[in-house]
Amino acid sequence: MAILSKPNVPQFSVDVYQNEYLPEGGREVNAIVTVTSTGGGTTGGHPMPGAASGAQSGPGAGVVIMVDCSGSMEYPPTKMRNARDATAVAIDAIRDGVAFAVIGGTHVAREVYPANGGLAVADPATRAQAKQALRRLTAGGGTAIGTWLRLADKLLSSGDAAIRHGILLTDGRNEHEKPEELQSALDTCAGRFTCDARGVGTDWEVKELTGIASALLGSVDIVADPAGLAADFQSMMEKAMGKEVADVSLRLWTPQGSEIVFVKQVAPAVEDLTARRAEAGPRAGDYPTGSWGDESRDYHVCVRVPNAGVGQEMLAARLSLVLPQPDGTPQVLAQGLVRALWTDDMAASTRINPQVAHYTGQAELAQAIQQGLEARKSGDMDGATAKLGRAVQLASALGNEDTAKLLAKVVDVVDAPSGTVRLKARVADADEMTLETRSTKTVRVKK
C-alpha cells in the first residue's frame, strides 16, 4: 500500500479499520487509520555518536536543548546539577553530523553553546566543548518560556535542518511573560519545529506544559524526582535521533456534500488535530503529524456524509500521507480509503468496529481524568468521585494498566468494573500531576 520513490525516506503504509455499513438515514462514518513508518529510523536501538547514520544525519537534522536556569532551579541545589548532568547525557546521544545548540532559559533566553548565533555540528570535539559550556549554567532570574522557544526557532532556522526538534525542561510556572506572549511564540513556532517538554519537580503548571507540547507536536511528561532526568533526557534524545522525515501531513479529501467532523491522533496519545487543518485544494485539507522514524500511530477520522438509500455505496474520504517538496508538489507516501455503504441489515449497521470502540473509550478516559481532577481542585468532591470513578471503570475495561495504577494513587478503588471509588483524603502533588500529565497516553488496540 505504501507509495515511495525516494531512497532513505521511510516506507509508509496506511491501514483503515471501520464498519462501513450505515443504517438508512445514517450519516456519520468513523474509521481508525493506522499509519506505520518503517526502514527509516531506529526501533529501540540507537546509533551511537560517530556511527553510520541515516537520511537526516548531516545538517539535515537539528536539535536545541532549552534548560530552565531560573532561580527556583537552585532549590534544592541538586536540581540544577541534575539538569546539567541530564543535558550532558543528551549531548552524548546526539549523532555525528547533527546540528545542535544549548539554551539557558530565565526571563530571557541566552545561548550557552555554541553561542555564535547558530548551531554546532556534532562530533567528539563539539560534544566535549558543549559539555564544558554546561558549567556556565547557573540558577537565577525568572521564567519566560516564549523567549526560549523564539531563540530555539531562530537557531534552528539558521541552518538547513529539515528535521528540527527541541527539548524543553522547566521546573516552574511561566510567570515572567503574559499568557498571550507565550501563545504568540507557540503560534510562531508551530510547524517550524517539534518539541518535547518536561516538568521537573511539582511547582510547574500541567496545562501550560501540555499546551506547549501539543502546539509543537511533541511529548510531555513529569520527572518528579530530578534524579530521573538523565535517563529521561537520554531516551528523548535517542527518539529524536531516530526521526528520518519531517513535516508529514495527513491529507483528507472528501466528496461533494461530505464534511470532516474531527481528526484525532489516538495512539500513542490523544491529540485533537481538527482545528489545525490547512486547506489543500478543492475539498481537501492537511492535518500535521510532525516528524517520523520507525513507528506506528493511530488516528480517528469521523466524516459526515450525505444521506443515501439502502444499497447505495460511496467513498466517504480518501486519506493520503503527503510530504512537501521544494517544487511545491507534495510527494504521496501512502493512501487509504474510508467507505460508506447503506444497508437495512440491522446486525451489520449496528456493529461497532472494535478499533473505533477502543479509541472512543480512550478519548473518554482522558477527558474523565481531566474533568475529575479539575472538580477535585475546585472542591466538587461528588463530581470528582463520579468522573474519576468512570475513569477507573474505563481504564479497567480498556486494559490501560498504567493509567489504572496512577488512578489508584488518587482514589481508593472499591470495585473497578463498576467504577466504585472513594477519593483519598491526602494525595501527593507528584501523584496528582503525574496522572494529569499522562492522562492522554493510550494503549494500542490489539489488531
N, C-alpha and C positions, 0 to 999 in steps of 0.2 A: 504493500500500500504506500510505502514511502516513496517520494519523488526526490531524487537527488542528482545533482550534476557536478558538484564541486568536491574535489578531494579535501580531506581534513575537516570538512563540516560534518558534524554528527548526522547519522541517519535518523530521520524522524518517522514515526508511524502513528496513525490515529485509529482508535477503535471506538465505535459508538455502541452504547448499551441503552436500549429503550424498549418500551412496549409501544409499537407503532399504531395499535388498534385504538380507535376512538369510538365512543357511543354516538348515536345520532344526536346532533346538536353539540357534541364535544368540540372544544376549540383549543385546548391547551395541550401542547406536546412537550414532554420532559425527556431529556436524554443526558446520560453521563458519558462524557468524552474523555477517554484515556489517551494522553499524549506521552509517548515514550521516545527518548533520545538515546542512541547507543553509538559506540565507536568514536566518541569524541573526547570525553574527559576521563575522570577516574571513577572507579566503582567502589571505593573504600580504601584502596591502596593509594599512595601518593608519591609521585616522583620527587625525590629529594633534590635540594639545590644542586645545580650542576648536571642533573640527569637529563637525558634526552626528553624534550618536551614537545607538546602538540602544536596545533594550528596557531594558537594565540600566544606562544611563549615569548616572542620578541616584544618590541614595544607595542605589539597589538593588544597587550593586556596591561592595565594599570590599577594599582590599589593604594588607597590612602587610609592610614590609621589615625583616628581622632581620639586623643586621650584627654579626659577631664582632668584639669590641673587646678580646679577651684579650691578655695580654702578648706572646704569640708573634706577634701581627699586626704587631709593630714590627720583626720580623726577616724579610727586610730591610725598611728603612723605607719602601721603595716600595710594600710590600704594603698598608699602611693607606691610603696616598694613592690607590692604585688602587681600593681598596674604596670610598673616599669618592667618587671620580670616577664609578665604576660606579653607585653609588646615585643620584648626581645625574642621570645619563643615564636611569636607570629612572624617576625622578620626572618628568623631562621627557616621558616616554612615557605618563604617566597622563592619561587623557581628562578633559576638563572634567566636573565633576559627580560623579566617582568619589570615594568617601571613602577616605582613606589615612592611614598613620602610619609612623613610623620608630622602630625599637627598637635600642638599643645593647646587645649581649649579652656578659656576662662570667660570673662565678659568680653574678651576679644580673642581672635584666633591668631596664633603665631606659628610660623614654620620652624620646626625643630630639626628636620633633616629632609632634603639636602639644603634647605634654607637659601635657595637661589632663585626662587620664583617658579621652579619647575619640579620635575621628577628625576630621581636617580634610577639607573638601570641595575637590577640586582646581579651581583656577582660576589665572590668571597670578600673582596675589598670593601665594596659599598655596604654590605651587610655588617661588617665589622665597624665601619665608620658610623652607621646608623645606631648600632647598639652603644657605641661610645657616646653619641649625642643624647641618648636617653638619660644620661646623668644630669643633663640640664633640666629635666622635668622636675619641677618643684611645685608645691601646692601654695596657692594664694590668689585671691580675686574671686570674681563671681561666675555666673553661668549664663552664656548667651549662645545656645546651640546653633541658631540660624547663622551666626558668623562663622562657625566651624564648617558648616555644610557649604557655605558660599566659597570659602577658601578651598575646600576639597574639590569643588566643581571647577574652580579656576585652575588648580594644579592638574587635575585630570584632563582638562581640555587643552593644556599647554603642549601635550604630546599627541601622538597619532594612535592612542589606545582605542581599539574597537570595543574591548570589554573593559568597562570602568566600574570599579567597586570600592565601597567604603566600609570601614569597620568603626563603629562609634561606641565609646564607653563613657557613661556618666554615673555619678552617684547622687545627683540631686535634681531638684526642680529647675526649670528654665526661668529663673527669677529676674534676670537682668536684661530681658527684652520683652516686648509685648507679644501676646499670643499671635497677633496678626503679622508681626515681623517674622516669627518662626514659620508661619503659614506661607508667607511670601517667599521665604527661602526654599521651602518644600516645593512650592509651585514652580520656582525657577529650576530646581534640581531634578524634578520628576522627569523620567525619560532620558536623563543625561547620564546618571549613574545609579547603580543599585547600592543598597546599604543595609548591613546587619547592625542592629542596635542591642546593646547590653546595659542593664542596670545593675550596679554593684551595691550591696547593702540593701537597706529598706527605706531610704529617705527620698527616693525619686518617685515620679508620678507615672503609674502604669499607662494611663490613657495617652499621655504625652509621648512616651517612647513607642507604644504600639502604633500611634499615629505616624511617627517618623518612619518606622519600618514598613508600614502599609503603603505610605505615599511613595516610598523608594523601592518597593517590591523586594524587601529583604526580610530576614528572620528577626525575631525579638525574643529575648529570654532574660531571666533574672539569674544573677550569680550572688546568692545571699551571703555566702562566705567568700571574702576576697581571695582566700587561698585556692579557690577553684578557678581563678581567672586564667592561669597559664594553660590548663588543659582545654578550656573553652576557646581561648584565642587560637590555639593550635588547630583545633577542629574547624573553626570558622575559616581560617586562612587556607587550610587544606581543601575545604569545599570550594572556596573562591578560586584556588589554583586549578580546580577540576573543570571550571567553566570554559567552553570552547566556542560558543557562539552567542552573540548579544542581540538585543532588540528584536526578538522573535514576537510576532503578533498572531493572535487567533482571529482570523477574518471570518465573519459570518455574513453570508448573502442570503436574503430571504426573498421569495417571490412576491409579486404584487398582492397587496391585501394582508400579508403576514407581517408580524412585528415581533421583535425580541422583547420578552418580559424581563428576563435577567440573565446575566452570565456571572457565575461564581466559580472561583477555584475552590475545590472542596477537599483536596488532599495534595500535599501533606498538612495543609492548614486551610481554614475557611477564610476567603478573601473575596469580597464583592467587587467585581470589575465593571458592573453595569454602567456606572457613571463615567467610566474612563474611555468610553467609545470615541474613536476618531473616525469621522466619515471617510470612506474609501471607495467612492464612486456610487453609481445608482444602486440603492437598496443594499449596500454593503457597509460594514463597519469593522474597524480593527480594535481589538482589546489587547493591551500589553501583557506579556508574560515574562519579560525580563531575559536573563541570561540562562543558558543551559549547558550542562555537562552530561555525564551518563546518569540519567534519572527518569522518573516517570511521575506524572502529575495527573490528577483527575479534575474535570470541570463539569459543572451542572449548567446546562443550557435549557431555558424554557422559552418556547415560541408560541405565540397566539396566531392561529391560522383562521382563514375564513370558514364559515360553516359550509358543509357539503353533504350530499346524500349518501345513504348506505351503499357500499360497493365502490365508492369513488376513492381515488388514491392521489396523493400529491407529495411533492418534495417540500418539506417544511423549512429546511435550511441546508445550505451547503457550507461546510466548515473547511477552511484552509489554514495551514500554518505558513506564514509568509515572512520572508527575511528581506529587508530593504537592500537595494543595490545602488551603487554610485550613479547609474544612468536613470534611476527613478523607477525602473521596472522591477517589482518585487519578485524574488525567487520563491516559487511554491515548493515547500518542503514535504508536505503530505496533505491529503484531503480525506474527508468523510461526509456522509450524508445522514440527515435526520428526516424520517418519513412520517406521513400520516395516512392511515387507512381506516375509513369509516365502516363499522360493522354493526349488525343487530345481534351478534353473539355476545351475550352479557358476560359469559365467563372470560372471553378474550379481552373485552374492552375494560373490565374492572380489575384485571390482573395488574398489580403494581410491580414494575421491574425491580428486582432485589437491589441493584446498584442505586437506583433512584431512591428507593425507600431508605437504604442505609445512610446516604448522604443527606437526605432531608432530615433524618434524625440527628445526624452530627451537627448540622447547622442549628437545629433547635436546642441541642445540648449546649453549644457555645452561648447562645442567647440566654438560656435559662440560668447559666452560671453568672453571666454578667449582670442580669437583672436581679438575681438573688443577692449578690454581693452589694449591689447598689442599694437595695432595700435594707440590707443589714446596716450599712453605713448611715442611712437616713433614719434608723430606729424603727422601721416597719418590720417587726420580728415575725408577724404572721405571714406577710408577703415573702420574706426571706426564706422562711421554713417551706412554704409551698413551692417556690421556684427551685431552691436547692434540693428539695425532695424530688422534684421532677427531673432534675439533673442527675441525681443518683440513680433513678429509675432508668433513664436513657443510657447512662454510662454502662449500667449492668446489662441492658438488653443489647447494646451495640458491641459489647466486648471491649470497651475502651478502658482497659485496666489501669493505665497510668492516670487518667483523669479520675477514676474511681478512688484511687489511693489519695490523690490530692484533695478530693471532696471529703474523705474520711478524716482529714485533719481540721476541717472547718465544721463538720456536723457529726453527731453520733448516729450511725446508721442502724435503725431498728430492723428494717426489712427492705432490702434493696429492690426486689422485683415490684413491690407496691409503692416504692418511693417514700416510705415512712421514716422520717428523721427527726432528730432534736438538734437545735443549734447548740454548739458548745459555748459555755459561759465565757471562756477565755480562748482566744486564738492568737497565735504568734503572727506578727506583721509579715514575716517572711512566708509563712504558710498561706496567708490570705493573698499576698501579692503573687506568689507562685501560681496559685490556682487561677487568678485573674489573667496573668500574663500568658499562661499556657492553655487558656480556655478554648482557643480556636484550633489547637492541634488535633488532628483527627487520626483514626486508624483506617487503613485501606480495607475496602470490602474484598472478601475472598471471591475472586472471579470464578 
